[in-house]
Amino acid sequence: MGGMATTPTTPSHPGEQTAQDPIRLLAIRDTPLSVDEVFRAVGDDAAGGTALFVGTVRNHDGGADVDALGYTGHPSAEDELRRVAEKVVADFPVRALAAVHRVGDLAVGDLAVVVAVSCPHRAEAFEACRRLIDDLKSEVPIWKHQTYSDGTDDWVGARNG
């Protein structure tokens, strides 16, 4: 009368599974960003690894000195940020995820973007965090306008459509 034993298809410990709502913080803001806020947002007792990336405004680009920088976001930017975050959550065992990007005028040294991902293990946290920032930069419609020390300026990475 014994049936066949079944092998579980999901990990046996709840900490190995994706959290109920792993997307903890997503925002496009015109105010200064906080590494502490993003780090706190991804705190999770079941996470063994948290990877955090901070993008700052640098004083040069392509061999030219940068004096000022501004970011402009399309009205759909937050929706696209959510779509990117949901893809990362679908592809990795994310316990918690947060991403915040700044818009408006920024100075050299200011934080432009802060993202973090917590996962059960460090390797997947690193991979998920890299995917999050790479996809954010390539898919979320936020454009950078740089002003150079010689008085010239340009839009960097602007996409059509």
GROMACS elastic network, one bead per residue, 0.5 to 0.9 nm:
[ bonds ]
;  ai    aj funct       b0    kb
    2     5     6  0.85800   500
    3     6     6  0.89362   500
    6     9     6  0.88445   500
    7    10     6  0.89486   500
    8    11     6  0.70768   500
    8    12     6  0.73693   500
    9    12     6  0.87728   500
   10    13     6  0.87003   500
   10    16     6  0.84417   500
   10    17     6  0.73318   500
   11    14     6  0.71980   500
   11    15     6  0.85018   500
   11    16     6  0.58403   500
   11    17     6  0.64795   500
   12    15     6  0.86774   500
   12    16     6  0.75193   500
   12    17     6  0.85090   500
   13    16     6  0.56305   500
   13    17     6  0.73301   500
   14    17     6  0.53405   500
   14    18     6  0.81398   500
   14    19     6  0.83684   500
   14    46     6  0.80994   500
   15    18     6  0.75921   500
   15    19     6  0.78250   500
   15    45     6  0.81715   500
   15    47     6  0.71960   500
   15    95     6  0.79483   500
   15   119     6  0.89575   500
   15   120     6  0.67624   500
   16    19     6  0.87795   500
   16    46     6  0.75406   500
   16    47     6  0.85436   500
   16    93     6  0.71315   500
   16    95     6  0.85563   500
   16   119     6  0.83542   500
   16   120     6  0.60248   500
   17    20     6  0.89839   500
   17    93     6  0.62727   500
   17    94     6  0.80845   500
   17    95     6  0.77914   500
   17   120     6  0.84982   500
   18    21     6  0.82721   500
   18    22     6  0.72138   500
   18    89     6  0.78245   500
   18    90     6  0.88387   500
   18    92     6  0.81668   500
   18    93     6  0.50770   500
   18    94     6  0.54920   500
   18    95     6  0.55500   500
   18    96     6  0.85943   500
   18   119     6  0.85037   500
   19    22     6  0.52502   500
   19    93     6  0.81920   500
   19    94     6  0.68946   500
   19    96     6  0.71399   500
   20    95     6  0.83540   500
   21    24     6  0.71319   500
   21    95     6  0.82143   500
   21    96     6  0.76960   500
   22    42     6  0.82838   500
   22    89     6  0.73436   500
   22    94     6  0.64071   500
   22    95     6  0.53153   500
   22    97     6  0.57998   500
   22    98     6  0.86526   500
   22   118     6  0.89694   500
   23    26     6  0.74614   500
   23    42     6  0.86045   500
   23    82     6  0.84910   500
   23    85     6  0.72034   500
   23    86     6  0.77821   500
   23    89     6  0.79197   500
   23    94     6  0.87425   500
   23    95     6  0.84882   500
   23    96     6  0.58587   500
   23    98     6  0.62897   500
   23    99     6  0.89460   500
   24    41     6  0.59673   500
   24    42     6  0.68080   500
   24    96     6  0.62809   500
   24    97     6  0.57781   500
   24    98     6  0.56409   500
   24    99     6  0.87421   500
   25    38     6  0.73890   500
   25    41     6  0.65272   500
   25    42     6  0.83547   500
   25    97     6  0.69617   500
   25    99     6  0.61999   500
   25   100     6  0.74531   500
   26    78     6  0.74645   500
   26    81     6  0.72554   500
   26    82     6  0.70352   500
   26    85     6  0.84889   500
   26    97     6  0.84979   500
   26    98     6  0.57385   500
   26   100     6  0.56208   500
   26   101     6  0.85272   500
   27    78     6  0.64703   500
   27    81     6  0.81097   500
   27    98     6  0.86527   500
   27    99     6  0.66146   500
   27   101     6  0.64819   500
   27   102     6  0.84194   500
   28    73     6  0.79064   500
   28    77     6  0.74779   500
   28    78     6  0.63139   500
   28    81     6  0.86891   500
   28    99     6  0.86277   500
   28   100     6  0.57697   500
   28   102     6  0.57501   500
   28   103     6  0.68314   500
   29    32     6  0.77480   500
   29    33     6  0.79370   500
   29   100     6  0.72717   500
   29   101     6  0.62770   500
   29   103     6  0.58501   500
   29   104     6  0.83453   500
   30    33     6  0.88076   500
   30   101     6  0.85834   500
   30   102     6  0.55068   500
   30   104     6  0.55557   500
   30   105     6  0.82799   500
   31   102     6  0.68233   500
   31   103     6  0.78375   500
   31   104     6  0.82526   500
   32   102     6  0.71269   500
   32   106     6  0.89451   500
   32   110     6  0.77453   500
   32   111     6  0.71336   500
   32   112     6  0.84211   500
   33    37     6  0.81676   500
   33    38     6  0.86859   500
   33   100     6  0.73527   500
   33   101     6  0.77672   500
   33   102     6  0.69624   500
   33   110     6  0.84679   500
   33   111     6  0.61419   500
   33   112     6  0.74924   500
   33   113     6  0.75266   500
   33   114     6  0.74066   500
   34    37     6  0.52478   500
   34    38     6  0.65774   500
   34    39     6  0.86808   500
   34   100     6  0.89415   500
   34   111     6  0.80881   500
   34   114     6  0.77947   500
   35    38     6  0.52995   500
   35    39     6  0.60547   500
   35    40     6  0.85478   500
   35    52     6  0.86141   500
   35    54     6  0.76132   500
   35   111     6  0.87150   500
   35   114     6  0.65521   500
   35   115     6  0.86154   500
   36    39     6  0.50528   500
   36    40     6  0.59801   500
   36    41     6  0.84598   500
   37    40     6  0.52383   500
   37    41     6  0.61750   500
   38    41     6  0.50483   500
   38    42     6  0.66949   500
   38    52     6  0.85263   500
   38    97     6  0.87196   500
   38    98     6  0.60147   500
   38    99     6  0.71960   500
   38   100     6  0.77162   500
   38   114     6  0.69834   500
   38   115     6  0.69377   500
   38   116     6  0.66877   500
   39    42     6  0.55353   500
   39    43     6  0.67241   500
   39    50     6  0.84692   500
   39    52     6  0.74179   500
   39    98     6  0.80811   500
   39   115     6  0.85281   500
   39   116     6  0.66719   500
   39   117     6  0.87823   500
   40    43     6  0.53367   500
   41    44     6  0.86914   500
   41    96     6  0.75604   500
   41    97     6  0.75780   500
   41    98     6  0.65306   500
   41   116     6  0.86116   500
   42    50     6  0.77100   500
   42    95     6  0.77413   500
   42    97     6  0.56606   500
   42    98     6  0.64295   500
   42   116     6  0.67943   500
   42   117     6  0.64502   500
   42   118     6  0.59941   500
   43    46     6  0.89917   500
   43    47     6  0.77560   500
   43    50     6  0.82300   500
   43    95     6  0.86625   500
   43    96     6  0.70861   500
   43   118     6  0.72687   500
   44    47     6  0.54220   500
   44    48     6  0.86541   500
   44    95     6  0.66897   500
   44    96     6  0.68616   500
   44   118     6  0.72298   500
   44   119     6  0.86494   500
   45    48     6  0.79520   500
   46    95     6  0.72829   500
   46   118     6  0.88795   500
   46   119     6  0.78228   500
   46   120     6  0.62150   500
   47    50     6  0.71132   500
   47    94     6  0.85382   500
   47    95     6  0.63521   500
   47    96     6  0.83173   500
   47   118     6  0.56572   500
   47   121     6  0.68441   500
   47   122     6  0.87810   500
   48   118     6  0.75117   500
   48   119     6  0.63541   500
   48   122     6  0.65182   500
   48   125     6  0.88037   500
   49   117     6  0.82777   500
   49   118     6  0.56402   500
   49   119     6  0.55493   500
   49   120     6  0.60827   500
   49   121     6  0.50217   500
   49   123     6  0.78660   500
   49   124     6  0.81389   500
   49   125     6  0.58653   500
   49   126     6  0.82510   500
   50    96     6  0.88887   500
   50   116     6  0.68810   500
   50   117     6  0.55735   500
   50   119     6  0.64459   500
   50   120     6  0.86653   500
   50   121     6  0.82638   500
   50   122     6  0.67461   500
   50   125     6  0.57791   500
   50   126     6  0.77038   500
   50   129     6  0.86923   500
   51   115     6  0.83704   500
   51   116     6  0.55281   500
   51   117     6  0.54724   500
   51   118     6  0.64794   500
   51   119     6  0.86302   500
   51   122     6  0.75567   500
   51   125     6  0.55062   500
   51   126     6  0.54844   500
   51   127     6  0.87488   500
   51   128     6  0.83285   500
   51   129     6  0.60622   500
   51   130     6  0.87218   500
   52   114     6  0.73344   500
   52   115     6  0.57621   500
   52   117     6  0.66235   500
   52   118     6  0.87484   500
   52   125     6  0.89039   500
   52   126     6  0.83480   500
   52   129     6  0.69150   500
   53   113     6  0.80007   500
   53   114     6  0.57697   500
   53   115     6  0.53378   500
   53   116     6  0.62661   500
   53   129     6  0.73052   500
   53   130     6  0.81782   500
   53   133     6  0.76767   500
   54   111     6  0.69055   500
   54   112     6  0.76804   500
   54   113     6  0.58591   500
   54   115     6  0.66678   500
   54   116     6  0.87528   500
   55   110     6  0.86522   500
   55   111     6  0.59700   500
   55   112     6  0.54868   500
   55   114     6  0.63435   500
   55   115     6  0.87661   500
   56   108     6  0.76269   500
   56   109     6  0.56845   500
   56   110     6  0.55485   500
   56   112     6  0.52342   500
   56   113     6  0.70631   500
   56   114     6  0.89107   500
   57    60     6  0.88226   500
   57    68     6  0.88521   500
   57    69     6  0.75858   500
   57   106     6  0.73698   500
   57   107     6  0.67660   500
   57   109     6  0.50889   500
   57   110     6  0.55474   500
   57   111     6  0.65228   500
   57   112     6  0.63708   500
   58    61     6  0.76328   500
   58    66     6  0.74057   500
   58   107     6  0.87120   500
   58   108     6  0.54819   500
   58   109     6  0.62144   500
   58   110     6  0.84796   500
   59    64     6  0.85271   500
   59    65     6  0.58190   500
   59    67     6  0.66764   500
   59    68     6  0.84267   500
   59   107     6  0.89654   500
   59   108     6  0.57409   500
   59   109     6  0.79374   500
   60    63     6  0.63922   500
   60    64     6  0.54102   500
   60    67     6  0.82202   500
   60   148     6  0.83090   500
   61    64     6  0.54015   500
   61    65     6  0.66406   500
   61    66     6  0.66713   500
   61   146     6  0.89546   500
   61   148     6  0.89418   500
   62    65     6  0.85430   500
   64   148     6  0.67175   500
   64   149     6  0.77264   500
   64   150     6  0.85283   500
   65   147     6  0.86979   500
   65   148     6  0.55823   500
   65   149     6  0.55570   500
   65   150     6  0.79653   500
   66    69     6  0.75607   500
   66   108     6  0.79922   500
   66   146     6  0.66982   500
   66   147     6  0.59406   500
   66   149     6  0.58995   500
   66   150     6  0.89292   500
   67   107     6  0.77001   500
   67   108     6  0.72603   500
   67   146     6  0.77070   500
   67   147     6  0.57404   500
   67   148     6  0.52830   500
   67   149     6  0.54602   500
   67   151     6  0.89026   500
   68   105     6  0.75409   500
   68   106     6  0.67189   500
   68   107     6  0.58440   500
   68   108     6  0.69669   500
   68   145     6  0.83614   500
   68   146     6  0.59171   500
   68   147     6  0.50753   500
   68   148     6  0.70027   500
   68   149     6  0.85532   500
   69   104     6  0.83788   500
   69   105     6  0.59715   500
   69   106     6  0.54726   500
   69   107     6  0.65737   500
   69   108     6  0.78572   500
   69   144     6  0.68740   500
   69   145     6  0.55828   500
   69   147     6  0.61405   500
   69   148     6  0.88772   500
   70   103     6  0.67847   500
   70   104     6  0.51809   500
   70   106     6  0.57352   500
   70   107     6  0.85670   500
   70   143     6  0.82193   500
   70   144     6  0.57370   500
   70   145     6  0.51042   500
   70   146     6  0.65498   500
   70   147     6  0.86471   500
   71   102     6  0.71248   500
   71   104     6  0.51550   500
   71   105     6  0.66651   500
   71   106     6  0.78770   500
   71   112     6  0.85206   500
   71   142     6  0.65007   500
   71   143     6  0.54590   500
   71   145     6  0.62353   500
   71   146     6  0.88510   500
   72   102     6  0.88218   500
   72   103     6  0.55266   500
   72   104     6  0.62998   500
   72   105     6  0.89751   500
   72   141     6  0.84393   500
   72   142     6  0.55378   500
   72   143     6  0.52366   500
   72   144     6  0.65943   500
   72   145     6  0.79785   500
   73    76     6  0.78859   500
   73    77     6  0.59141   500
   73    78     6  0.87296   500
   73   102     6  0.89889   500
   73   103     6  0.66039   500
   73   104     6  0.87983   500
   73   140     6  0.84372   500
   73   141     6  0.59467   500
   73   143     6  0.63305   500
   74    77     6  0.52950   500
   74    78     6  0.86087   500
   74   140     6  0.86017   500
   74   141     6  0.56193   500
   74   142     6  0.63246   500
   74   143     6  0.83755   500
   75    78     6  0.74465   500
   75    79     6  0.84812   500
   75   141     6  0.85743   500
   76    79     6  0.53353   500
   76    80     6  0.61920   500
   76    81     6  0.86219   500
   76   140     6  0.83230   500
   76   141     6  0.73547   500
   77    80     6  0.50993   500
   77    81     6  0.60409   500
   77    82     6  0.86617   500
   77   140     6  0.55985   500
   77   141     6  0.53971   500
   77   142     6  0.67215   500
   78    82     6  0.62337   500
   78    83     6  0.86568   500
   78   140     6  0.79518   500
   78   141     6  0.89894   500
   79    82     6  0.51319   500
   79    83     6  0.63278   500
   79    84     6  0.87812   500
   79   140     6  0.86116   500
   80    84     6  0.62198   500
   80    85     6  0.85841   500
   80   136     6  0.83548   500
   80   139     6  0.72707   500
   80   140     6  0.54184   500
   80   141     6  0.75848   500
   81    84     6  0.51359   500
   81    85     6  0.61847   500
   81    86     6  0.86058   500
   81    99     6  0.81013   500
   81   135     6  0.88985   500
   81   136     6  0.65059   500
   81   139     6  0.81318   500
   81   140     6  0.58519   500
   81   141     6  0.88405   500
   82    85     6  0.50111   500
   82    86     6  0.60439   500
   82    87     6  0.86401   500
   83    86     6  0.51267   500
   83    87     6  0.63557   500
   83    88     6  0.88674   500
   84    87     6  0.52332   500
   84    88     6  0.65123   500
   84    89     6  0.88392   500
   84   132     6  0.69186   500
   84   135     6  0.64307   500
   84   136     6  0.65230   500
   84   139     6  0.76439   500
   84   140     6  0.78768   500
   85    88     6  0.51678   500
   85    89     6  0.62612   500
   85    90     6  0.86422   500
   85    97     6  0.75768   500
   85    98     6  0.83070   500
   85    99     6  0.82022   500
   85   132     6  0.66033   500
   85   135     6  0.88384   500
   85   136     6  0.84236   500
   86    89     6  0.50310   500
   86    90     6  0.61218   500
   86    91     6  0.86951   500
   87    90     6  0.50222   500
   87    91     6  0.62513   500
   87    92     6  0.87087   500
   87   132     6  0.87191   500
   88    91     6  0.51781   500
   88    92     6  0.60563   500
   88    93     6  0.88677   500
   88    94     6  0.78195   500
   88    97     6  0.89191   500
   88   128     6  0.62630   500
   88   129     6  0.84501   500
   88   131     6  0.69068   500
   88   132     6  0.63682   500
   89    92     6  0.54937   500
   89    93     6  0.67522   500
   89    94     6  0.55280   500
   89    95     6  0.85075   500
   89    96     6  0.86729   500
   89    97     6  0.80303   500
   89   128     6  0.82149   500
   90    93     6  0.77391   500
   90    94     6  0.82715   500
   91    94     6  0.84671   500
   91   128     6  0.81234   500
   92   119     6  0.80211   500
   92   124     6  0.68363   500
   92   125     6  0.83067   500
   92   127     6  0.83828   500
   92   128     6  0.63462   500
   93   118     6  0.87809   500
   93   119     6  0.59626   500
   93   120     6  0.71869   500
   93   124     6  0.75051   500
   93   125     6  0.85550   500
   93   128     6  0.87155   500
   94    97     6  0.69337   500
   94   117     6  0.68301   500
   94   118     6  0.60084   500
   94   120     6  0.76230   500
   94   124     6  0.83638   500
   94   125     6  0.76297   500
   94   128     6  0.77755   500
   95   117     6  0.76091   500
   95   118     6  0.54295   500
   95   119     6  0.51239   500
   95   120     6  0.71712   500
   96   116     6  0.81590   500
   96   117     6  0.57815   500
   96   118     6  0.51164   500
   96   119     6  0.71165   500
   97   115     6  0.76632   500
   97   116     6  0.57738   500
   97   118     6  0.64317   500
   97   119     6  0.89839   500
   97   129     6  0.86034   500
   98   114     6  0.80739   500
   98   115     6  0.55642   500
   98   116     6  0.53396   500
   98   117     6  0.65849   500
   99   113     6  0.74617   500
   99   114     6  0.58279   500
   99   116     6  0.65326   500
   99   117     6  0.88067   500
   99   132     6  0.82866   500
   99   133     6  0.84714   500
   99   136     6  0.89134   500
  100   112     6  0.84838   500
  100   113     6  0.57479   500
  100   114     6  0.54380   500
  100   115     6  0.63739   500
  101   111     6  0.85460   500
  101   112     6  0.58971   500
  101   114     6  0.65709   500
  101   115     6  0.84478   500
  101   142     6  0.87929   500
  102   105     6  0.89500   500
  102   106     6  0.84581   500
  102   111     6  0.75669   500
  102   112     6  0.51578   500
  102   113     6  0.61380   500
  102   114     6  0.88924   500
  103   106     6  0.79671   500
  103   112     6  0.77004   500
  103   142     6  0.79874   500
  103   143     6  0.89154   500
  103   144     6  0.88899   500
  106   109     6  0.83783   500
  106   110     6  0.61058   500
  106   111     6  0.81941   500
  106   112     6  0.76946   500
  107   110     6  0.55543   500
  107   111     6  0.89198   500
  108   111     6  0.88279   500
  109   112     6  0.88720   500
  111   114     6  0.73094   500
  113   133     6  0.87217   500
  114   133     6  0.86949   500
  115   129     6  0.71327   500
  115   132     6  0.74828   500
  115   133     6  0.68345   500
  116   125     6  0.86041   500
  116   128     6  0.88838   500
  116   129     6  0.61161   500
  116   132     6  0.84215   500
  116   133     6  0.89968   500
  117   125     6  0.58517   500
  117   126     6  0.79297   500
  117   128     6  0.66389   500
  117   129     6  0.55036   500
  117   132     6  0.84032   500
  118   121     6  0.82529   500
  118   122     6  0.83151   500
  118   124     6  0.86770   500
  118   125     6  0.56767   500
  118   126     6  0.89214   500
  118   128     6  0.86231   500
  118   129     6  0.85223   500
  119   122     6  0.69251   500
  119   123     6  0.86620   500
  119   124     6  0.64077   500
  119   125     6  0.50859   500
  119   126     6  0.89034   500
  119   128     6  0.84202   500
  120   124     6  0.77443   500
  120   125     6  0.77009   500
  121   124     6  0.58962   500
  121   125     6  0.63908   500
  121   126     6  0.89837   500
  122   126     6  0.61548   500
  122   127     6  0.86215   500
  123   126     6  0.52822   500
  123   127     6  0.63085   500
  123   128     6  0.86371   500
  124   128     6  0.58924   500
  124   129     6  0.83418   500
  125   128     6  0.51926   500
  125   129     6  0.59927   500
  125   130     6  0.85073   500
  126   129     6  0.52260   500
  126   130     6  0.61501   500
  126   131     6  0.86384   500
  127   130     6  0.51989   500
  127   131     6  0.61992   500
  127   132     6  0.85878   500
  128   131     6  0.50956   500
  128   132     6  0.60657   500
  128   133     6  0.87607   500
  129   133     6  0.63078   500
  129   134     6  0.84885   500
  130   133     6  0.53896   500
  130   134     6  0.59603   500
  130   135     6  0.83943   500
  131   134     6  0.51379   500
  131   135     6  0.58518   500
  131   136     6  0.82090   500
  132   135     6  0.54176   500
  132   136     6  0.59436   500
  132   137     6  0.86012   500
  133   137     6  0.61074   500
  133   138     6  0.85946   500
  134   137     6  0.52852   500
  134   138     6  0.62424   500
  134   139     6  0.84559   500
  135   138     6  0.50566   500
  135   139     6  0.55316   500
  135   140     6  0.74764   500
  136   139     6  0.54493   500
  136   140     6  0.51809   500
  136   141     6  0.86163   500
  136   142     6  0.89966   500
  137   140     6  0.61906   500
  137   141     6  0.82917   500
  137   142     6  0.79148   500
  138   141     6  0.81378   500
  138   157     6  0.86517   500
  139   142     6  0.86671   500
  141   158     6  0.83527   500
  141   159     6  0.79872   500
  142   158     6  0.81106   500
  143   155     6  0.70062   500
  143   156     6  0.67873   500
  143   157     6  0.66252   500
  143   158     6  0.56320   500
  143   159     6  0.82735   500
  144   154     6  0.84004   500
  144   155     6  0.56677   500
  144   156     6  0.52766   500
  144   157     6  0.70097   500
  144   158     6  0.74465   500
  145   153     6  0.71284   500
  145   154     6  0.56901   500
  145   156     6  0.60771   500
  146   152     6  0.85253   500
  146   153     6  0.54216   500
  146   154     6  0.55667   500
  146   155     6  0.63710   500
  146   156     6  0.71663   500
  147   150     6  0.83729   500
  147   151     6  0.66186   500
  147   152     6  0.59838   500
  147   154     6  0.68266   500
  148   151     6  0.54872   500
  148   152     6  0.54185   500
  148   153     6  0.57800   500
  148   154     6  0.85844   500
  149   152     6  0.73653   500
  150   153     6  0.87448   500
  155   158     6  0.61588   500
